[in-house]
Amino acid sequence: MKRITASALIIAALSFGFVTSDALAQSGAAVGSKVGAAAPAPVNLTLPNKDGSVRFLVIGDTGTGTEQQNELAGVMMKYHAAFPYEFALMLGDNMYGAEKAADFKKKFEDVYRGLLDKKVKFYATLGNHDESNQRFYEHFNLNGEEYINFKKGNVSFYALNSNYMDKKQVKWMEEKMAADTSEWKIAFMHHPPYSSGGKHGSSTGVREVVEPIFLKHGINVVLAGHEHFYERLKPQKGIYYFISGAGGKLREGDVKDNSPLTEKAYDKDMSFMLVEIDKDKQMHFQVINRTGQTVDSGVLTHQKTKTAAAK
């Protein structure tokens, strides 16, 4: 049975430093290609790609098996050659429609075969279109659980089930996050606590339930899907939020004009994120569309680092 209860995540009440690349902003402003319109662009990596960094991909709402999803996966492969990310975060709605073995093959394994062959490990979170039994699927690495915590270098990741945030999960989050001494804490889930989407918008019920937990325990970044576009939101109570839900579907023109929440948004083509967290306490990100063009990029400074520098 599919469970569609809203749920939330939230994050540290520390101020986030953000630096935008002017060159990339200009590049992103020039991008206006619609699905099926533009020719592929050459790889243009803007991340530093430093030794010892934690490098990963972020993608959401993927499970269609369409030609467009396959095209985006091809771009992901090209960027992997230049930026060998070790794992990928999936932000839910991993399967649309049927979930038979043939569907997992068509909508996931065949699409991302190149990355799987390169030993890229996928970590999924469950969306409202996903059956709970996906937690047993080997390539989603949930190990039979609906929410997990894992660490990569100096970064701790929390995959949460925002469909059904029961007392057990809330207690688990409280205990895990309270004991977590990692330099960076990143939570990812399906429903966005903040969103400028016209179709869905902010999952306020989710936000009200768990925001105090994340403010209390110092989560640094929240990643969500559900909305079929990309959005980088202005810091909310010191937390930085991203939406990356255009991995398999696109809701073109859905971002509200002049939303007070939006720092940057892109809803003209499908997209994914590349992220690098280096040893200098910086998080670099680059957002790339289906034709290989960069539509957003920048650098986030760890909140504690910025706070200390301001004193």
C-alpha positions in Angstrom: 0.0 0.0 0.0 1.3 3.5 -0.8 1.4 5.8 2.1 0.9 9.5 1.3 1.2 11.2 4.7 3.2 14.4 4.5 6.4 14.7 6.5 9.2 17.0 7.0 12.7 17.8 7.6 14.5 20.8 8.9 17.8 22.2 9.6 20.3 24.1 11.6 19.6 27.6 12.9 22.9 28.9 11.8 23.5 31.4 9.1 24.6 30.0 5.7 27.1 31.8 3.5 26.5 31.7 -0.2 28.7 32.7 -3.1 27.5 32.6 -6.7 29.8 32.3 -9.7 29.1 35.2 -12.0 30.2 33.3 -15.1 27.9 30.5 -14.3 25.0 32.8 -13.5 25.4 34.3 -16.9 25.6 30.8 -18.4 22.4 29.8 -16.5 20.6 32.9 -17.6 21.2 32.0 -21.2 19.7 28.6 -20.8 16.1 28.3 -22.1 15.9 25.0 -23.8 12.7 23.1 -23.5 12.5 19.3 -23.5 13.5 17.9 -26.9 14.8 21.3 -28.1 18.5 21.9 -27.8 21.7 20.1 -28.8 24.0 18.6 -26.1 26.5 21.0 -24.7 30.1 20.0 -23.9 31.0 19.1 -20.3 31.7 22.2 -18.4 32.7 21.2 -14.8 32.9 24.1 -12.4 33.4 22.1 -9.2 37.0 22.1 -7.8 37.2 18.3 -7.8 39.8 18.2 -5.0 41.4 15.1 -3.6 39.7 14.0 -0.4 36.4 15.7 -1.1 33.0 14.0 -0.7 31.5 14.0 -4.2 28.0 13.0 -5.0 25.0 13.3 -7.4 21.5 14.4 -6.4 18.4 13.5 -8.4 14.7 13.1 -7.7 11.4 11.9 -9.2 13.2 9.6 -11.7 11.1 6.5 -12.1 9.6 6.9 -15.6 11.9 5.0 -18.0 11.3 7.5 -20.7 13.6 8.6 -23.5 14.1 12.0 -21.7 15.2 10.2 -18.4 17.7 8.2 -20.4 19.0 11.3 -22.1 19.6 12.9 -18.7 21.3 9.8 -17.5 23.7 10.1 -20.5 24.7 13.6 -19.4 25.2 12.2 -15.8 27.6 9.7 -17.3 29.5 12.3 -19.2 30.0 14.4 -16.1 31.0 11.4 -14.1 34.0 11.0 -16.4 35.1 14.5 -15.4 33.9 14.4 -11.8 33.9 10.9 -10.5 31.2 11.1 -7.9 31.1 8.0 -5.7 27.4 7.8 -4.8 24.0 9.3 -5.7 21.1 10.5 -3.5 17.6 9.7 -4.8 14.8 12.1 -3.6 11.8 9.8 -4.0 9.3 8.8 -6.6 11.8 6.2 -7.7 9.0 4.3 -9.5 5.9 5.6 -11.2 3.2 3.1 -12.0 3.9 -0.7 -11.7 6.7 -2.0 -9.5 7.4 -5.4 -10.9 10.9 -6.7 -11.6 10.7 -5.6 -15.2 9.8 -2.1 -14.1 12.9 -1.8 -11.8 14.9 -2.9 -14.8 13.4 -0.5 -17.3 13.0 2.5 -15.0 16.3 2.2 -13.0 18.7 -0.5 -13.9 18.7 0.0 -17.7 18.7 3.8 -17.3 21.7 4.0 -14.9 23.6 0.9 -16.0 26.6 2.9 -16.9 26.8 4.4 -13.4 26.1 1.1 -11.7 28.9 -0.5 -13.7 31.2 2.3 -12.4 30.3 1.2 -8.9 28.2 4.4 -8.1 26.1 3.6 -5.1 22.5 4.9 -5.0 20.8 5.8 -1.7 17.0 6.2 -2.1 14.4 7.9 0.0 10.7 7.0 -0.5 8.2 9.2 -2.3 4.4 9.3 -2.4 4.4 7.2 -5.6 6.7 4.5 -4.0 5.7 1.2 -2.4 7.3 0.7 1.0 8.8 -2.6 -0.3 11.3 -0.6 -2.2 13.3 -0.6 1.0 14.3 -4.2 0.2 15.5 -3.4 -3.4 19.3 -3.9 -3.4 20.2 -0.9 -5.5 18.4 1.6 -3.3 20.5 0.6 -0.3 17.9 1.1 2.4 18.7 -2.4 3.8 15.0 -3.1 4.7 14.5 0.2 6.5 12.4 3.2 5.6 14.9 5.7 6.9 18.6 5.4 7.4 21.8 7.3 8.4 25.1 6.8 6.7 28.4 8.7 6.7 30.9 9.6 3.9 34.0 11.3 5.1 33.1 14.3 7.2 29.5 14.3 6.1 26.5 12.5 7.7 23.5 11.8 5.6 19.9 11.2 6.8 17.5 9.5 4.3 14.1 10.2 5.8 10.6 8.9 4.9 8.5 12.0 4.6 5.4 9.9 3.7 4.9 8.7 7.2 6.7 10.6 10.0 5.6 8.5 13.0 6.8 8.8 16.6 9.3 6.0 16.0 11.0 7.9 13.2 11.0 11.2 15.1 12.5 9.5 18.1 15.2 7.9 15.9 16.0 11.3 14.4 16.3 12.9 17.8 18.6 10.3 19.1 20.8 9.9 16.0 21.2 13.6 15.4 21.9 14.4 19.0 24.8 12.0 19.0 26.1 13.0 15.6 29.4 14.9 15.7 30.0 15.0 11.9 31.2 18.3 10.5 28.3 18.4 7.9 24.8 17.0 8.4 22.6 16.6 5.3 19.0 15.4 5.3 17.2 14.3 2.2 13.6 13.3 1.7 10.8 13.6 -0.8 8.5 16.4 0.4 10.0 19.9 0.5 9.4 21.9 3.7 9.7 25.0 1.6 8.8 25.3 -2.1 7.6 27.9 -4.7 5.8 25.3 -6.7 2.4 26.1 -8.0 1.2 22.5 -8.1 2.3 21.5 -4.6 4.1 24.3 -2.7 5.6 24.1 0.8 4.8 20.9 2.8 3.9 23.0 5.8 2.5 20.1 7.8 5.8 18.3 7.4 7.7 21.4 8.3 5.8 22.1 11.5 6.3 18.6 12.8 10.1 18.3 12.4 11.6 21.7 12.0 12.4 22.1 15.7 14.4 18.9 15.6 16.7 20.1 12.8 17.1 23.5 14.3 18.0 21.9 17.6 20.6 19.4 16.2 22.3 21.5 13.5 21.5 19.9 10.2 23.2 22.0 7.5 21.4 21.2 4.3 18.0 19.8 3.2 17.4 18.2 -0.2 13.9 17.3 -1.4 12.0 16.3 -4.6 8.3 16.1 -5.2 8.2 19.3 -7.3 9.3 18.5 -10.9 11.7 21.3 -11.2 14.9 22.7 -9.6 14.8 25.3 -6.9 17.5 26.8 -4.6 15.7 28.6 -1.8 16.8 31.5 0.3 18.0 30.3 3.7 15.1 29.6 6.0 15.9 30.1 9.7 19.6 29.6 8.8 18.9 26.3 6.8 19.7 26.0 3.2 17.2 24.1 1.0 17.3 22.6 -2.5 14.6 21.0 -4.6 15.8 18.6 -7.3 12.7 16.8 -8.6 13.2 16.9 -12.4 15.1 13.7 -12.9 12.3 11.8 -14.8 9.5 14.3 -15.1 9.2 18.0 -15.7 6.5 20.4 -14.7 7.4 23.3 -16.9 6.6 26.8 -15.7 5.5 25.7 -12.3 7.7 27.9 -10.2 5.7 30.9 -9.0 6.9 34.2 -10.3 8.5 36.6 -7.7 8.3 34.1 -4.9 9.9 35.4 -1.8 11.4 32.0 -1.2 13.3 31.6 -4.4 17.0 32.3 -4.8 17.2 30.6 -8.1 14.9 28.2 -10.0 14.8 26.3 -13.3 11.7 24.6 -14.7 12.4 24.5 -18.4 14.1 21.1 -18.7 15.0 18.1 -16.6 18.1 18.4 -14.4 20.3 17.0 -11.7 22.8 18.3 -9.1 26.5 17.6 -8.5 27.8 18.3 -5.0 31.3 18.5 -3.6 32.1 19.0 0.1 35.8 19.8 0.6 38.1 19.9 3.6 37.9 23.7 3.7 34.4 23.5 5.0 32.8 24.5 1.8 30.0 22.8 -0.2 30.2 23.4 -4.0 27.2 22.6 -6.2 26.5 22.6 -9.9 23.1 22.0 -11.5 23.0 20.6 -15.0 20.1 20.1 -17.4 19.4 17.4 -20.0 21.5 19.1 -22.7 24.5 19.4 -20.4 24.2 23.1 -19.7 24.9 24.5 -16.2 21.8 26.3 -14.9 23.0 27.1 -11.4 26.1 26.8 -9.3 27.8 28.2 -6.2 29.5 27.7 -2.9 28.0 27.3 0.6 30.2 28.0 3.6 29.6 25.9 6.7 27.4 27.9 9.1 29.8 27.6 12.0 32.7 28.8 9.9 30.8 31.9 8.7 29.6 32.6 12.3 33.2 32.4 13.6 34.5 34.7 10.8 31.8 37.3 11.6 33.0 37.7 15.2 
